Amino acid sequence: MSQNKVLSLLSIAARGRNLVSGEFAVESTVKADKAFLVVIAADVSENTKKKFTNMCDYYQVPLFSYGTKEELGHAIGKEFRASLAVTDGGLAKTIINKMETHEE
């Protein structure tokens, strides 16, 4: 249940234009200080994981690894998405909350 909740919140963020996806767009959003949360797929490469971890640490943006590229893409109505950034503070808080209380 909780996994679908996170994916549906990401879907709401996408529909409300409070989400950007794709490596370049996410990176630009973080560097422009507009990202409140970055989500990367659990199945991204080590390189991608390291890049986003370092960037999010530097810019102090919460980073979570969640779902697969396919699940993330599907949630926002795209093919595959390895990275997403939520640009709405309130929504980001809600999503973080859901992810932190997520029990496997």
C-alpha positions as CSV (number, residue, x, y, z in Angstrom):
1,M,0.0,0.0,0.0
2,S,2.6,2.5,1.0
3,Q,4.6,2.0,-2.2
4,N,1.6,2.8,-4.3
5,K,1.0,5.9,-2.1
6,V,4.5,7.2,-2.9
7,L,4.0,6.6,-6.6
8,S,0.6,8.2,-6.6
9,L,2.0,11.3,-4.8
10,L,4.7,11.5,-7.5
11,S,2.0,11.2,-10.1
12,I,0.1,14.1,-8.5
13,A,3.3,16.1,-8.4
14,A,3.8,15.5,-12.1
15,R,0.2,16.4,-13.0
16,G,0.5,19.6,-11.0
17,R,3.7,20.5,-12.8
18,N,5.6,20.2,-9.5
19,L,8.0,17.6,-10.7
20,V,10.8,17.4,-13.2
21,S,12.3,14.2,-14.6
22,G,15.4,13.1,-16.4
23,E,19.0,13.5,-15.4
24,F,19.7,16.9,-17.0
25,A,16.4,18.6,-15.8
26,V,16.8,17.2,-12.3
27,E,20.4,18.4,-12.1
28,S,19.4,21.9,-13.3
29,T,16.6,22.1,-10.8
30,V,18.8,21.1,-7.9
31,K,21.5,23.6,-8.9
32,A,18.8,26.3,-9.3
33,D,17.8,25.6,-5.7
34,K,14.3,24.7,-6.7
35,A,14.3,21.0,-5.7
36,F,12.9,19.9,-2.4
37,L,13.4,16.2,-3.0
38,V,15.2,14.0,-5.4
39,V,14.2,10.5,-6.1
40,I,16.3,8.1,-8.0
41,A,15.3,4.6,-9.1
42,A,16.8,1.7,-7.1
43,D,18.1,0.2,-10.4
44,V,20.2,3.1,-11.6
45,S,23.9,2.6,-12.2
46,E,26.5,3.1,-9.4
47,N,27.8,6.1,-11.4
48,T,24.4,7.8,-11.5
49,K,23.8,7.0,-7.8
50,K,27.2,8.6,-6.9
51,K,26.6,11.6,-9.0
52,F,23.2,12.4,-7.4
53,T,24.4,11.5,-3.9
54,N,27.2,14.0,-4.2
55,M,25.1,16.7,-5.8
56,C,22.3,16.3,-3.2
57,D,24.7,16.3,-0.3
58,Y,26.4,19.5,-1.7
59,Y,23.1,21.3,-2.3
60,Q,21.5,19.8,0.8
61,V,18.5,18.3,-1.0
62,P,17.0,15.1,0.5
63,L,17.7,12.1,-1.8
64,F,15.8,8.8,-1.8
65,S,16.3,5.7,-3.8
66,Y,12.8,4.3,-4.7
67,G,11.2,1.9,-7.0
68,T,12.5,0.9,-10.5
69,K,13.1,3.1,-13.5
70,E,10.0,1.6,-15.0
71,E,7.8,2.3,-11.9
72,L,9.0,5.9,-11.6
73,G,8.4,6.5,-15.3
74,H,5.0,4.8,-15.2
75,A,3.9,6.9,-12.2
76,I,4.5,10.1,-14.1
77,G,3.2,8.9,-17.4
78,K,6.5,8.4,-19.2
79,E,8.6,5.5,-20.3
80,F,11.6,5.0,-18.0
81,R,12.8,7.6,-15.5
82,A,15.9,7.2,-13.5
83,S,15.6,10.5,-11.6
84,L,12.9,12.9,-10.5
85,A,12.9,16.1,-8.6
86,V,9.9,17.4,-6.6
87,T,9.7,21.3,-6.8
88,D,6.9,21.8,-4.3
89,G,7.9,21.9,-0.6
90,G,4.7,20.6,0.9
91,L,4.4,17.7,-1.5
92,A,8.1,16.8,-1.0
93,K,7.5,16.7,2.8
94,T,4.5,14.4,2.4
95,I,6.4,12.1,0.0
96,I,9.5,12.0,2.3
97,N,7.2,11.1,5.2
98,K,5.7,8.2,3.2
99,M,9.1,6.9,2.2
100,E,10.5,7.1,5.7
101,T,7.6,5.2,7.2
102,H,7.6,2.7,4.3
103,E,8.0,-0.8,5.6
104,E,9.0,-3.6,3.3
